[in-house]
Amino acid sequence: MKKETAIALFAATALTVLAISAARAHVTLETPEASRGAYKAVFKVPHGCDGSPTTAVKVDVPEGVIGVKPMPKPGWEIAMEKGAYARAYDFYHGSKVSEGVKTVTWSGGKLPNEYFDEFVLSVFLTDALAKDRAIYFPVTQTCETGSVAWSEIAADGQDLHSLKAPAPMLRLAADEAAPSPSAGTVISKTGDLTIEAAWSRATPGGATVGAGYLRIRNAGTAPDELTGASSPVAERVEIHEMTMTDGVMRMRQLAGGLEIKPQETVELKPGGMHLMFMGLKAPLKEGERFFTTLKFKHAAAVEVEFAVAPIGSSGPDHSKH
């Protein structure tokens, strides 16, 4: 191949890559497909407005998405607008909700064009949302100079890449039944790890410690390690293990972390490994839910929702000993 031809081919390839990158450089959802039920919506903001730093991100919540809770971001303020839904929706533990959060806005921070960041919502996708259909979360990105409304929706048969400012899209999975909003149904993912069936027992008044249980599946080819956790319900969270030695039950802290081998599942359960919520700020009450952030050696930290089962429960199905 002649030198001039090679240079021309390289230049053409580079321009194609740049064009594709530019076309894809819009606000998107990290997980673009989910089943109905609990869902963690992670909005990825890849750049500013023509080079200008991002100073606010507003997300419009579509009808049929309820139970909206934003994740705080250091240096950013959060504002929520609430209003009535078009109808009442079934929610946790047989309750119904007819109003809730309609928009969430992070503002007051500064995200330079050279960096990207994530803005996170915990939501519940109701049965009113049809499976195998897409729903859209319009996002308004405000910058020091200018703004972008990521709100375009492709018409039937239209190529999504033909849109200049497409709205973040979530497709509802068609091959799974809608999960019931009961204890243990929430699933969180980070990297190759899947965390599911997170639950805790209710604690009596005056108790200062509680326990948490869950399953962690590693679908990858390399090991990872649960190194720590934190939760707003407790002063600190530790990883503990209970063992029986000479007929005596002993509990010790796994200060070095908990390994999750590739293609294996580690279960934290009563009588074995578990999380200890030390210095509870209030009793854990049956039927409530709370969040805990799990930290790993390799995978990114992830927020997991725990359901509180009755005192004496042996599992997330609320059964008792």
C-alpha positions in Angstrom: 0.0 0.0 0.0 1.3 3.4 -0.9 2.1 5.9 1.8 -0.4 8.4 0.5 -3.1 5.8 0.4 -2.4 4.6 3.9 -2.6 8.2 5.3 -5.8 8.8 3.5 -7.3 5.6 4.8 -6.2 6.4 8.3 -7.7 9.9 8.1 -11.0 8.6 6.8 -11.2 6.0 9.6 -10.4 8.6 12.2 -13.1 10.9 10.9 -15.6 8.0 10.9 -14.7 7.2 14.5 -15.1 10.8 15.5 -18.5 11.0 13.8 -19.7 7.9 15.5 -18.4 9.2 18.9 -20.1 12.5 18.4 -23.4 10.9 17.5 -23.3 8.7 20.6 -22.2 11.5 23.0 -25.6 12.2 24.4 -27.1 11.7 27.8 -28.0 8.1 28.3 -29.1 5.5 30.8 -26.4 3.2 32.0 -28.8 0.2 32.1 -31.1 0.7 29.0 -33.4 -2.4 29.7 -35.1 -3.5 32.9 -38.1 -5.5 34.1 -41.0 -3.8 35.9 -40.3 -3.2 39.6 -37.4 -1.5 41.4 -34.9 0.1 39.0 -31.8 2.2 39.5 -31.7 4.9 36.8 -28.1 6.1 36.2 -28.0 9.1 33.8 -24.6 9.5 32.2 -23.7 13.1 31.2 -20.7 12.8 28.9 -19.8 16.5 28.2 -20.9 20.1 28.5 -22.7 22.4 26.1 -20.3 23.2 23.2 -17.4 23.1 25.8 -19.2 25.0 28.5 -19.4 23.4 32.0 -22.6 21.7 33.1 -24.2 23.5 36.1 -27.7 21.8 36.3 -29.3 18.5 35.2 -33.1 18.2 35.3 -34.9 14.8 34.7 -38.6 14.6 33.8 -40.1 11.5 35.3 -42.5 9.7 32.9 -46.0 8.6 33.9 -46.0 5.1 35.4 -42.7 5.6 37.2 -43.2 6.2 40.9 -41.2 6.0 44.2 -38.6 8.4 42.9 -35.6 9.1 45.2 -32.5 10.9 44.0 -29.0 10.1 45.1 -27.3 13.1 46.7 -24.1 14.4 45.0 -21.4 16.3 47.0 -21.4 20.0 45.9 -24.9 19.8 44.2 -28.3 20.7 45.5 -31.4 18.7 44.7 -34.9 20.1 44.0 -38.0 17.9 43.4 -41.3 19.0 41.9 -44.3 16.8 43.0 -47.7 16.4 41.5 -50.7 14.2 40.9 -50.4 11.0 38.8 -52.9 10.2 36.0 -54.1 7.3 38.1 -53.3 5.5 41.4 -50.6 2.8 41.2 -49.9 -0.2 43.4 -46.8 0.2 45.5 -45.0 -1.7 48.3 -47.0 -3.8 50.8 -50.4 -3.3 49.2 -50.3 0.5 49.3 -51.4 2.7 46.5 -50.0 6.1 45.5 -51.7 8.8 43.4 -49.0 11.5 43.5 -45.3 11.8 43.7 -42.1 13.3 42.2 -42.5 14.5 38.7 -39.1 16.2 38.1 -35.7 16.1 39.8 -33.1 18.8 39.4 -29.4 18.7 40.5 -27.9 22.2 40.5 -25.2 24.4 42.0 -22.3 22.2 41.0 -19.9 22.5 38.1 -19.0 19.7 35.7 -16.3 20.7 33.3 -16.5 19.6 29.7 -13.4 17.5 30.1 -15.1 15.2 32.5 -18.3 13.0 32.7 -20.5 12.3 35.7 -23.5 10.3 36.7 -26.8 11.4 38.2 -28.8 8.7 39.9 -32.5 8.0 40.7 -34.0 5.0 42.5 -37.5 4.4 41.0 -40.3 1.8 40.7 -41.5 0.8 37.3 -45.2 0.0 37.7 -47.4 -2.6 36.0 -49.0 0.2 34.0 -45.9 0.2 31.8 -46.3 -2.2 28.9 -43.6 -4.8 28.5 -41.4 -4.8 25.4 -42.0 -1.1 25.0 -39.8 2.0 25.5 -40.3 4.8 28.0 -38.3 8.1 27.9 -36.8 10.3 30.6 -36.3 13.8 29.0 -33.3 15.5 30.5 -32.5 19.2 30.4 -28.7 19.9 30.7 -28.0 23.5 31.7 -24.5 25.0 31.3 -22.7 28.2 32.1 -23.3 29.1 28.5 -26.3 27.5 26.8 -28.3 24.4 27.4 -29.4 21.2 25.7 -32.9 19.6 26.0 -32.3 15.8 25.5 -36.0 15.3 24.7 -36.4 14.0 21.1 -38.3 10.7 20.7 -37.9 8.6 17.6 -41.0 8.0 15.5 -42.0 4.4 14.5 -39.3 3.1 12.1 -37.1 6.2 12.6 -33.4 5.6 13.3 -32.5 6.7 16.8 -29.1 7.9 15.6 -30.7 10.4 13.3 -31.9 12.5 16.3 -29.7 15.3 17.4 -30.8 15.3 21.1 -32.6 12.0 21.9 -34.2 11.5 25.3 -32.7 8.7 27.4 -34.6 5.6 26.6 -35.5 2.6 28.8 -36.9 -0.6 27.3 -39.2 -2.8 29.5 -38.1 -6.4 29.2 -40.7 -8.7 27.7 -39.4 -12.1 28.9 -39.9 -11.7 32.7 -42.9 -11.3 34.8 -43.3 -8.1 36.7 -41.8 -8.6 40.2 -43.9 -8.0 43.2 -42.8 -5.0 45.3 -42.2 -7.2 48.4 -39.0 -7.9 50.4 -36.0 -9.2 48.5 -37.2 -8.4 44.9 -34.8 -5.5 44.4 -31.8 -6.3 42.2 -28.7 -4.1 41.9 -25.8 -4.5 39.5 -22.3 -3.2 39.3 -19.7 -4.5 36.8 -20.0 -8.3 36.8 -21.7 -8.4 40.2 -25.4 -8.8 40.8 -26.8 -8.1 44.3 -30.2 -9.4 45.2 -32.5 -10.4 48.0 -31.2 -7.7 50.4 -33.1 -7.8 53.7 -32.9 -7.1 57.4 -34.8 -8.0 60.5 -36.8 -5.5 62.5 -35.1 -4.5 65.7 -36.7 -3.9 69.2 -36.8 -0.4 70.6 -33.5 0.6 72.1 -31.4 -1.8 70.0 -28.2 -0.3 68.7 -27.2 -3.0 66.2 -29.0 -4.8 63.4 -28.0 -7.3 60.7 -28.3 -7.4 56.9 -28.4 -10.3 54.5 -28.1 -10.6 50.7 -26.7 -12.6 47.8 -23.8 -11.5 45.5 -23.3 -13.3 42.2 -20.1 -12.8 40.2 -20.7 -13.5 36.5 -17.2 -12.4 35.5 -14.0 -14.3 35.0 -12.0 -12.5 37.8 -12.5 -12.4 41.5 -13.8 -9.3 43.4 -14.1 -8.4 47.0 -16.7 -6.8 49.2 -14.5 -4.4 51.2 -17.0 -2.3 53.2 -20.4 -0.7 53.4 -22.1 2.4 54.7 -25.7 3.3 55.4 -27.6 6.4 56.7 -29.4 4.2 59.3 -26.2 3.4 61.2 -23.0 5.0 62.4 -21.0 2.3 60.6 -21.5 -1.0 58.8 -19.1 -4.0 59.3 -18.8 -7.4 57.5 -19.1 -10.2 60.1 -19.0 -14.0 60.1 -20.6 -16.3 62.7 -18.9 -19.8 63.3 -19.5 -22.7 65.6 -16.4 -23.9 67.5 -16.6 -26.5 70.3 -20.3 -25.9 70.6 -19.9 -22.1 71.1 -21.1 -19.6 68.5 -18.6 -16.9 67.8 -18.8 -13.8 65.7 -15.8 -12.0 64.2 -15.3 -9.1 61.9 -14.0 -9.8 58.4 -11.7 -6.7 58.4 -9.9 -8.0 55.2 -13.1 -8.1 53.2 -15.2 -10.9 51.6 -14.0 -12.5 48.4 -16.5 -13.2 45.6 -14.9 -15.8 43.2 -15.8 -15.7 39.5 -18.9 -17.7 38.5 -19.9 -18.1 42.1 -22.5 -16.8 44.5 -21.8 -15.6 48.0 -24.8 -15.5 50.4 -24.9 -13.5 53.5 -27.5 -15.1 55.7 -28.5 -15.7 59.4 -26.0 -17.9 61.2 -23.3 -17.1 58.7 -21.7 -14.1 57.0 -23.7 -10.9 57.3 -23.5 -7.2 57.6 -23.7 -5.6 61.0 -25.3 -2.1 61.2 -23.5 -0.6 64.3 -24.9 2.3 66.1 -28.5 2.3 64.7 -29.9 5.8 64.6 -33.5 4.5 65.0 -35.1 1.0 65.3 -35.5 -0.9 62.0 -39.3 -1.3 61.6 -41.1 -4.1 59.8 -42.2 -3.0 56.3 -39.8 -0.2 55.9 -36.9 0.0 53.5 -33.5 1.6 53.7 -30.4 2.0 51.5 -26.9 0.8 52.0 -23.9 1.4 49.8 -21.7 -1.6 49.2 -18.0 -1.0 48.3 -15.9 -3.4 46.2 -12.3 -3.8 45.4 -12.8 -3.7 41.6 -16.5 -3.0 40.8 -17.9 0.4 41.4 -19.8 1.1 44.7 -23.5 0.4 44.4 -26.5 1.5 46.4 -28.7 -1.5 47.5 -32.2 -1.3 49.0 -32.9 -3.5 52.0 -36.4 -4.6 53.0 -37.1 -5.0 56.8 -38.8 -8.3 57.7 -40.4 -9.1 61.0 -38.4 -9.9 64.1 -37.4 -13.6 63.9 -37.8 -13.8 60.2 -35.6 -16.4 58.5 -35.6 -14.9 55.0 -36.8 -12.2 52.7 -40.2 -13.9 52.2 -41.0 -12.8 55.8 -41.2 -16.4 57.1 -40.4 -17.0 60.7 -38.4 -19.5 62.7 
